Every structure is written in structure tokens, then in C-alpha cells.
Amino acid sequence: MLTAMLKWIEADFIGLQVFVRKVIELHDKYLAYVNDCFQNHTLFHKALKEAFEVFCNKGVAGSSSAELLATFCDNILKKGGSEKLSDEAIEETLEKVVKLLAYISDKDLFAEFYRKKLARRLLFDKSANDDHERSILTKLKQQCGGQFTSKMEGMVTDLTLARENQTSFEEYLSNNPNANPGIDLTVTVLTTGFWPSYKSFDLNLPAEMASALLLFNSSDRLSYSEIMTQLNLTDDDVVRLLHSLSCAKYKILNKEPNTKIISPTDHFEFNSKFTDKMRRIKIPLPPVDEKKKVIEDVDKDRRYAIDASIVRIMKSRKVLGHQQLVMECVEQLGRMFKPDFKAIKKRIEDLITRDYLERDKENPNLFRYLA
């Protein structure tokens, strides 16, 4: 049955959104077979569960199923998404997505991808409906537990409080004209622990682009070759950053000749007349590999989770064999992700070096907890 499912989806695959939609339809189809044709028999429910656990944990087009589900939810919940559904259809679809999540081992990976997309929807006012946002969090909480959704719920609460505070502030200004500064001011207070964190920089530009602009502090006009020499970058990198600064939407640099093509004979100078009506501008840049960062962050969190699980188990049991320790650790963490045996072994070795555990002198497969 699994082989047939894979072939069917591969043949009908158009895009990642369509892929998830087809998986939902496939699950509905086989679940109906189990309920109607096999009298809801537990043996067939078990077979369906095992098949989908294998199937749903396979990567598709370089993306994990966890990422695909998070992206699918984002497309449903944001304004202007390609999924144009009624409120009832959205609720039904979200319910089915959460059911699919039950088959995925890396639920923590889904949570991180979903949290980052939720942050964008909330901060940039891209969320189509607050009720749907709360509804899916309720479903996820029922499926995966309160810890799974605690940060996401905190994010939604932050935005709700921010809107209430903004309304109160605007009412105060309307009632106290003398206190009105004459400018539009919108403040959103966020709780640090709830929101995804990003590195901050004094200059909000990639290092090479910031370096290119800083060159014009000491020179009014620079040639292509002078910029390349001082930045010590390749031709491709220089062409890319100079094109972003002089030929894209925001022309921070003036280029001579005024063409769309960067060539080695070009000269550049700072555009002192550059202005923009927007308070925030985004210079087009090559996309950041966010997927890689998410996976790195999740791997880091998993190491901490495995360490904490091992210490809790050993603190309770005091002395435990290797195999039993591994199995109890897998059981504890199974609700969030399926830990790799090699990863657990590596964390055990690390805890030994940090004097949390020690090996029994006579039996190396036996560990003792060090208080």
C-alpha cells in the first residue's frame, strides 16, 4: 500500500501545497476504507498508522514533512494565500493537518518552522483571521501538549495586548490634544522568551554591502575595480551587491553609465538625493538560508532536551544500564521528536566528561549518577 501511495503522489505532484493537499485527501480515503470496509477494526487502524508514519517522515523535494506542513498552514492562515477557503473549510483543513502531524517524528521541527511563520504573520499584520490562529493552537495543544504551544500562545497574547494598549494610547491622545506629538506612533511590546530571536547589527545590511557603502565615507566617487580591490571580493559578489545598491528598487548609489548591467568600467557615487516615504525599506538581497538556521536551532535544542532527560532519569534511578537508559530517554522525548540512538550515546559521553555521570568500573555498560 505504501508503494502505491508514493507512486500516486509522485505522478500527481505539482507543487508543495498540492502535495500536502493530496496527502490529506489520501488519508481521508484510506481512513474511510478502514472505517467503512473493515468495520473500524483496530488491526487496520494500526496498519494505516504504521504506513503513514513511514510515508509522512520522508523528505520531499529537499524539504521535510514538518516544514511542508508548517508552510501549508501558513498559506491557509495568511492574507493573500493561494488557499481560498471558507471559515468552515479552513477549520476542517487545519483539523486534518494536525492529524497528519501525529504521524511525524520531528514535531519540534514543525513547531520551530511554524513559530517563525507565525511571527511574520503577527508582526506584519499578515494574519487573515485571529480566531483561526487561536483555533489551530488549541488543536496543536490537544495533540502535542501545552509545552508545545506555550511560546506560540504567548506570541498571540502579546499582539492582543499590544492592540489594546495602542487603542488606549490613541484614545488618550484624542482626549488630550496638548499631549499629541503630531506623529503616528505604534508600539508593539514583545516578550523576549516567546519570539524567534535573530542577531542584531548596528547596520542592518550584510557585511559586504555595509562595507561597500562605508567606502563612500572617504571617497565621493569610486570605480568598480577600486571597490573590488578594497572589499577583496570575487567579481560575481561585487556585481551582485553593486546591482542591489544601484540598479534595484532603492538606488542608494548612482552608477555611470546609467544602465542595468554592471561592468568593470563603471563608476559609482553615493546618491545624496535618495529619499523614500516608507519608514522601513528592504534592499533586495539573495535569500537567507532560513531552513538551515531552523534545523541548526532545533538540533541545538534537541541536545539540551536529551541532556535534561538523561539527567532526570539518572537522578531518579541512580544506577542504570546503557540499554535501559537509552530506551527510557526515547520514551520521555518521543512526544516531541524521535531521538537518534547515536545522539543519545554522544550526549551520555558528554555528560560523563562534565561529571554528571560515571561508568561502573567493573561493567562499562552501567552508569552511575554523580550528585
Contacts in CASP RR format, 6 or more apart in sequence:
PFRMAT RR
TARGET T0000
AUTHOR 0000-0000-0000
METHOD contacts of the structure
MODEL  1
MLTAMLKWIEADFIGLQVFVRKVIELHDKYLAYVNDCFQNHTLFHKALKE
AFEVFCNKGVAGSSSAELLATFCDNILKKGGSEKLSDEAIEETLEKVVKL
LAYISDKDLFAEFYRKKLARRLLFDKSANDDHERSILTKLKQQCGGQFTS
KMEGMVTDLTLARENQTSFEEYLSNNPNANPGIDLTVTVLTTGFWPSYKS
FDLNLPAEMASALLLFNSSDRLSYSEIMTQLNLTDDDVVRLLHSLSCAKY
KILNKEPNTKIISPTDHFEFNSKFTDKMRRIKIPLPPVDEKKKVIEDVDK
DRRYAIDASIVRIMKSRKVLGHQQLVMECVEQLGRMFKPDFKAIKKRIED
LITRDYLERDKENPNLFRYLA
1 30 0 8 1.000
1 47 0 8 1.000
1 51 0 8 1.000
2 51 0 8 1.000
2 54 0 8 1.000
2 55 0 8 1.000
5 26 0 8 1.000
5 51 0 8 1.000
5 55 0 8 1.000
6 55 0 8 1.000
6 58 0 8 1.000
8 26 0 8 1.000
9 19 0 8 1.000
9 22 0 8 1.000
9 23 0 8 1.000
9 26 0 8 1.000
12 18 0 8 1.000
12 22 0 8 1.000
13 19 0 8 1.000
13 22 0 8 1.000
16 60 0 8 1.000
16 61 0 8 1.000
16 63 0 8 1.000
16 68 0 8 1.000
16 71 0 8 1.000
16 72 0 8 1.000
17 71 0 8 1.000
17 72 0 8 1.000
17 75 0 8 1.000
17 82 0 8 1.000
17 83 0 8 1.000
19 60 0 8 1.000
19 68 0 8 1.000
20 68 0 8 1.000
20 69 0 8 1.000
20 72 0 8 1.000
20 97 0 8 1.000
21 72 0 8 1.000
23 56 0 8 1.000
23 100 0 8 1.000
24 93 0 8 1.000
24 96 0 8 1.000
24 97 0 8 1.000
24 100 0 8 1.000
27 52 0 8 1.000
27 96 0 8 1.000
27 99 0 8 1.000
27 100 0 8 1.000
28 96 0 8 1.000
30 48 0 8 1.000
31 48 0 8 1.000
33 44 0 8 1.000
34 40 0 8 1.000
34 41 0 8 1.000
34 44 0 8 1.000
34 45 0 8 1.000
34 48 0 8 1.000
38 44 0 8 1.000
49 103 0 8 1.000
52 100 0 8 1.000
52 103 0 8 1.000
53 103 0 8 1.000
53 105 0 8 1.000
55 103 0 8 1.000
56 65 0 8 1.000
56 100 0 8 1.000
56 103 0 8 1.000
56 104 0 8 1.000
57 65 0 8 1.000
57 103 0 8 1.000
57 104 0 8 1.000
57 105 0 8 1.000
57 106 0 8 1.000
58 65 0 8 1.000
59 65 0 8 1.000
60 68 0 8 1.000
63 71 0 8 1.000
63 291 0 8 1.000
64 106 0 8 1.000
64 109 0 8 1.000
65 104 0 8 1.000
65 106 0 8 1.000
66 104 0 8 1.000
66 106 0 8 1.000
66 107 0 8 1.000
66 109 0 8 1.000
66 110 0 8 1.000
66 113 0 8 1.000
67 109 0 8 1.000
67 110 0 8 1.000
67 113 0 8 1.000
67 291 0 8 1.000
67 294 0 8 1.000
69 97 0 8 1.000
69 100 0 8 1.000
69 101 0 8 1.000
69 104 0 8 1.000
69 110 0 8 1.000
70 110 0 8 1.000
70 113 0 8 1.000
70 114 0 8 1.000
70 117 0 8 1.000
71 113 0 8 1.000
71 117 0 8 1.000
72 97 0 8 1.000
73 94 0 8 1.000
73 97 0 8 1.000
73 114 0 8 1.000
73 117 0 8 1.000
73 136 0 8 1.000
74 114 0 8 1.000
74 117 0 8 1.000
74 118 0 8 1.000
74 121 0 8 1.000
75 81 0 8 1.000
75 82 0 8 1.000
75 83 0 8 1.000
76 83 0 8 1.000
76 85 0 8 1.000
76 90 0 8 1.000
76 93 0 8 1.000
76 94 0 8 1.000
76 132 0 8 1.000
77 90 0 8 1.000
77 121 0 8 1.000
77 127 0 8 1.000
77 128 0 8 1.000
77 129 0 8 1.000
77 132 0 8 1.000
77 133 0 8 1.000
77 136 0 8 1.000
78 121 0 8 1.000
78 126 0 8 1.000
78 127 0 8 1.000
78 128 0 8 1.000
79 125 0 8 1.000
79 126 0 8 1.000
79 127 0 8 1.000
79 128 0 8 1.000
80 128 0 8 1.000
81 128 0 8 1.000
83 93 0 8 1.000
85 93 0 8 1.000
87 129 0 8 1.000
87 132 0 8 1.000
90 129 0 8 1.000
90 132 0 8 1.000
91 132 0 8 1.000
91 135 0 8 1.000
94 132 0 8 1.000
94 135 0 8 1.000
94 136 0 8 1.000
94 139 0 8 1.000
95 139 0 8 1.000
97 136 0 8 1.000
98 136 0 8 1.000
98 139 0 8 1.000
98 140 0 8 1.000
98 143 0 8 1.000
101 107 0 8 1.000
101 110 0 8 1.000
101 140 0 8 1.000
101 143 0 8 1.000
101 144 0 8 1.000
102 143 0 8 1.000
104 110 0 8 1.000
105 334 0 8 1.000
105 337 0 8 1.000
105 338 0 8 1.000
106 298 0 8 1.000
106 337 0 8 1.000
106 338 0 8 1.000
107 144 0 8 1.000
107 148 0 8 1.000
107 335 0 8 1.000
107 336 0 8 1.000
107 337 0 8 1.000
108 298 0 8 1.000
108 301 0 8 1.000
108 302 0 8 1.000
108 336 0 8 1.000
108 337 0 8 1.000
109 294 0 8 1.000
109 295 0 8 1.000
109 298 0 8 1.000
109 337 0 8 1.000
111 144 0 8 1.000
111 148 0 8 1.000
111 152 0 8 1.000
112 294 0 8 1.000
112 297 0 8 1.000
112 298 0 8 1.000
112 301 0 8 1.000
113 294 0 8 1.000
114 152 0 8 1.000
115 151 0 8 1.000
115 152 0 8 1.000
115 155 0 8 1.000
115 196 0 8 1.000
116 196 0 8 1.000
116 290 0 8 1.000
116 294 0 8 1.000
118 133 0 8 1.000
118 152 0 8 1.000
118 155 0 8 1.000
118 156 0 8 1.000
119 155 0 8 1.000
119 195 0 8 1.000
119 196 0 8 1.000
120 126 0 8 1.000
121 127 0 8 1.000
121 133 0 8 1.000
122 133 0 8 1.000
122 155 0 8 1.000
122 156 0 8 1.000
122 159 0 8 1.000
123 188 0 8 1.000
127 133 0 8 1.000
130 156 0 8 1.000
130 160 0 8 1.000
133 156 0 8 1.000
134 156 0 8 1.000
137 149 0 8 1.000
137 152 0 8 1.000
137 153 0 8 1.000
137 156 0 8 1.000
140 148 0 8 1.000
140 149 0 8 1.000
140 152 0 8 1.000
141 148 0 8 1.000
141 149 0 8 1.000
141 153 0 8 1.000
144 335 0 8 1.000
144 336 0 8 1.000
145 335 0 8 1.000
148 336 0 8 1.000
151 193 0 8 1.000
151 194 0 8 1.000
151 195 0 8 1.000
152 194 0 8 1.000
154 191 0 8 1.000
154 194 0 8 1.000
155 190 0 8 1.000
155 194 0 8 1.000
155 195 0 8 1.000
158 188 0 8 1.000
158 189 0 8 1.000
158 190 0 8 1.000
158 191 0 8 1.000
158 194 0 8 1.000
158 195 0 8 1.000
159 188 0 8 1.000
161 189 0 8 1.000
162 187 0 8 1.000
162 188 0 8 1.000
162 189 0 8 1.000
165 187 0 8 1.000
165 189 0 8 1.000
166 186 0 8 1.000
166 187 0 8 1.000
169 185 0 8 1.000
169 187 0 8 1.000
172 179 0 8 1.000
173 179 0 8 1.000
173 180 0 8 1.000
203 210 0 8 1.000
205 213 0 8 1.000
205 283 0 8 1.000
206 241 0 8 1.000
206 285 0 8 1.000
208 231 0 8 1.000
208 233 0 8 1.000
208 237 0 8 1.000
208 241 0 8 1.000
209 241 0 8 1.000
209 244 0 8 1.000
209 245 0 8 1.000
209 283 0 8 1.000
209 285 0 8 1.000
211 231 0 8 1.000
212 227 0 8 1.000
212 231 0 8 1.000
212 241 0 8 1.000
212 242 0 8 1.000
212 245 0 8 1.000
213 245 0 8 1.000
213 252 0 8 1.000
213 253 0 8 1.000
213 270 0 8 1.000
215 222 0 8 1.000
215 227 0 8 1.000
215 230 0 8 1.000
215 231 0 8 1.000
216 222 0 8 1.000
216 253 0 8 1.000
216 269 0 8 1.000
216 270 0 8 1.000
219 226 0 8 1.000
220 269 0 8 1.000
220 270 0 8 1.000
221 267 0 8 1.000
221 268 0 8 1.000
221 269 0 8 1.000
222 267 0 8 1.000
222 268 0 8 1.000
222 269 0 8 1.000
223 266 0 8 1.000
223 267 0 8 1.000
223 268 0 8 1.000
224 238 0 8 1.000
224 242 0 8 1.000
224 262 0 8 1.000
224 263 0 8 1.000
224 264 0 8 1.000
224 265 0 8 1.000
224 266 0 8 1.000
224 267 0 8 1.000
224 268 0 8 1.000
225 264 0 8 1.000
227 238 0 8 1.000
227 242 0 8 1.000
227 268 0 8 1.000
228 235 0 8 1.000
228 238 0 8 1.000
231 238 0 8 1.000
233 241 0 8 1.000
238 262 0 8 1.000
239 262 0 8 1.000
240 286 0 8 1.000
242 253 0 8 1.000
242 255 0 8 1.000
242 262 0 8 1.000
242 266 0 8 1.000
242 268 0 8 1.000
243 262 0 8 1.000
244 283 0 8 1.000
244 284 0 8 1.000
244 285 0 8 1.000
245 251 0 8 1.000
245 252 0 8 1.000
245 253 0 8 1.000
245 268 0 8 1.000
245 283 0 8 1.000
246 252 0 8 1.000
246 253 0 8 1.000
246 254 0 8 1.000
246 255 0 8 1.000
246 262 0 8 1.000
246 268 0 8 1.000
247 255 0 8 1.000
247 260 0 8 1.000
247 262 0 8 1.000
248 283 0 8 1.000
248 284 0 8 1.000
249 283 0 8 1.000
249 284 0 8 1.000
250 274 0 8 1.000
250 276 0 8 1.000
250 281 0 8 1.000
250 283 0 8 1.000
251 271 0 8 1.000
251 274 0 8 1.000
252 270 0 8 1.000
252 271 0 8 1.000
252 274 0 8 1.000
252 283 0 8 1.000
253 268 0 8 1.000
253 269 0 8 1.000
253 270 0 8 1.000
253 271 0 8 1.000
254 268 0 8 1.000
254 269 0 8 1.000
254 270 0 8 1.000
254 271 0 8 1.000
255 262 0 8 1.000
255 266 0 8 1.000
255 267 0 8 1.000
255 268 0 8 1.000
256 266 0 8 1.000
256 267 0 8 1.000
256 268 0 8 1.000
256 269 0 8 1.000
257 266 0 8 1.000
302 337 0 8 1.000
302 339 0 8 1.000
302 343 0 8 1.000
303 343 0 8 1.000
303 347 0 8 1.000
305 333 0 8 1.000
305 336 0 8 1.000
305 337 0 8 1.000
306 329 0 8 1.000
306 333 0 8 1.000
306 339 0 8 1.000
306 343 0 8 1.000
306 344 0 8 1.000
306 347 0 8 1.000
307 347 0 8 1.000
307 350 0 8 1.000
307 351 0 8 1.000
309 329 0 8 1.000
309 332 0 8 1.000
309 333 0 8 1.000
310 325 0 8 1.000
310 329 0 8 1.000
310 344 0 8 1.000
310 347 0 8 1.000
310 348 0 8 1.000
310 351 0 8 1.000
310 356 0 8 1.000
310 357 0 8 1.000
311 351 0 8 1.000
311 356 0 8 1.000
311 369 0 8 1.000
312 332 0 8 1.000
313 320 0 8 1.000
313 325 0 8 1.000
313 328 0 8 1.000
313 329 0 8 1.000
313 332 0 8 1.000
314 320 0 8 1.000
314 325 0 8 1.000
314 356 0 8 1.000
314 357 0 8 1.000
314 367 0 8 1.000
314 368 0 8 1.000
314 369 0 8 1.000
315 369 0 8 1.000
317 369 0 8 1.000
318 368 0 8 1.000
318 369 0 8 1.000
319 360 0 8 1.000
319 366 0 8 1.000
319 367 0 8 1.000
319 368 0 8 1.000
319 369 0 8 1.000
320 328 0 8 1.000
320 366 0 8 1.000
320 367 0 8 1.000
321 365 0 8 1.000
321 366 0 8 1.000
321 367 0 8 1.000
322 348 0 8 1.000
322 365 0 8 1.000
322 366 0 8 1.000
322 367 0 8 1.000
323 365 0 8 1.000
325 348 0 8 1.000
325 367 0 8 1.000
326 341 0 8 1.000
326 344 0 8 1.000
326 345 0 8 1.000
329 339 0 8 1.000
329 344 0 8 1.000
330 338 0 8 1.000
330 339 0 8 1.000
330 341 0 8 1.000
330 344 0 8 1.000
333 339 0 8 1.000
348 357 0 8 1.000
348 367 0 8 1.000
351 357 0 8 1.000
352 358 0 8 1.000
352 359 0 8 1.000
352 367 0 8 1.000
355 370 0 8 1.000
356 369 0 8 1.000
356 370 0 8 1.000
357 367 0 8 1.000
357 368 0 8 1.000
357 369 0 8 1.000
357 370 0 8 1.000
358 367 0 8 1.000
358 368 0 8 1.000
358 370 0 8 1.000
359 366 0 8 1.000
359 367 0 8 1.000
359 368 0 8 1.000
360 366 0 8 1.000
360 367 0 8 1.000
360 368 0 8 1.000
END
